[in-house]
Amino acid sequence: MSKIMGKLQSVFVVMNFILIAASVIALPIGARHRRNDGGYIFATTENLTTWPTGWAFMLSWLSPIWTIGAFDSCLHLSEEAANPTKAVPFGILMSIGSCWLFGFIIMVVLAATINPDLESVVGSNFGQPMAQIYFDAIGKNGTLGLMSLLFIVQFLMGLSILVAASRQAWAFSRDGALPFSSFFRRISQRFGYIPLRTVWGCALLAAILGLLSLIDAAAAQALFSLAVAGNNLAWLLPIFARVVWGQKKFKPGPFYTGDMFSVPIACTAITFLVFGILLSMFPVGGPDPTPQSMNYTVVINSAVWCGALIYYFVDARKWFTGPKITIASEDLTEEQQVAIREEGLEVRGVDGEEVGKTTSAER
């Protein structure tokens, strides 16, 4: 099943590129008699909010922040990857780089073909500005075709995220960090050694959360904002800890930017992640939101973060000892055993034996 999913991921990538190519080719051709000029594309700004124009420009960063939000998916599949110490960093760079390049191309094409009356596009009767852009350029039939392809690609993207989320949930369950960990940590040998229970668990949870969109759009949007604020915090904390407390312990891997650039890049990343978290908390419409237009991101995220901290300090700290080694002690390399001893860890392998425990004699 893992091999099949790996091949399907390649199909999903091809489908994304087909959608990009179709849009980039069809929109300029369909709007050839009314394309916007370079001045409109690169030098015109319009503010449809009640925020000052400068801050409205800053809020526009939410679009790329959302777009590159799943670049860490390959990290969650690292235990199933060949040569992960090189493949995973390369995959992250390729993900962000391709999003930047093709995202820039798409934005230029959209700006060149969009109706300059932006209010009519945003307030489209279709309920989707992208559908209105397609309709204005290529008509009804072309819009139906490309929007159908867009829906398919979005579904495939959701499937990819489900795969990554299931592996992340399994890793937490393996370490005993989730409720019902003993149930979800089981691996299905029948389906090719995959975490089948966490796959279905994540799918069921996603379906339940998706129902919020039918109940209250503001609540659903706040919950989905965890994809930005929650992810940003998850990426920020280990980078911050490494720069502030872990410099002496840090050991570069095969993929390393060097002593000269490593810390500056880390500091830049921390600054941008903090910026993204704060940005996601603001109501996009203006400084005086209604209950319907209010951004409840700060409420949802604070509840999750504070709840996790309370859970840890009240109960989890009594039994959670950190990541567990899931291979037999004799399968560890000498280098790995030395690293474990240096940290003074007491980790149990699958055979129940304590691995890497530092004894008084060894000290």
SULURSUL-V146068 format. One line per field, one symbol per residue. phi: phi as a letter, one per 40 degrees, with the letter a starting at -180 (. if undefined). psi: psi as a letter, one per 30 degrees, with the letter a starting at -180 (. if undefined). A space follows every 10 residues. Layout:
phi=???
psi=???
This chain:
phi=.cccccccdc cccccccccc cccccccccc bccacccccc cbbbbbbcbc cddccccccc cccccccccb ccdcccbccb bcfccbccdc cccccccccc cccccccccc ccbccdcccc cccdccgbdc cccccccbgc cccccccccc cccccccccc cccccccccc cccdcgcbdg dcccccbccc bgfbcccccc cccccccccc cccccacccc cccccdcccc cdccccdccc ccccbbdccc bdccbacgcc bdcdcccccc ccccdccccc cccccicbcc dcccccdccc cccccccccc dcccbcccbc bhdbcbbcdc cccccccccc cccgcbbccc cgccbgcccc ccc
psi=eeeeeeeeee eeeeeeeeee eeeeeeeeee gffhklleee efgkkkjglg lleeeeeeff feefeeegfg fgefefgefg lkhffeeeee eeeeeeeeee efeeeeeeee efflkfieef eehkfffjee eeeeefegae eeeeeeeeee eeeeeeeeee eeeeeeeeee eeeeggflkh efeffkkjee ghhlieefee eeeeeeeeef ffffejeeee eeeffffdee eeeeeeeeee eeeefgeffk jkafjkflee feeeeeeeee eeeeeeeeef fkkfelfill fegkjgeeee eeeeeeeeee eefeeefffk gakkkglkef fkleeeeeee eefhljkkaf gfkkkgkjle ee.
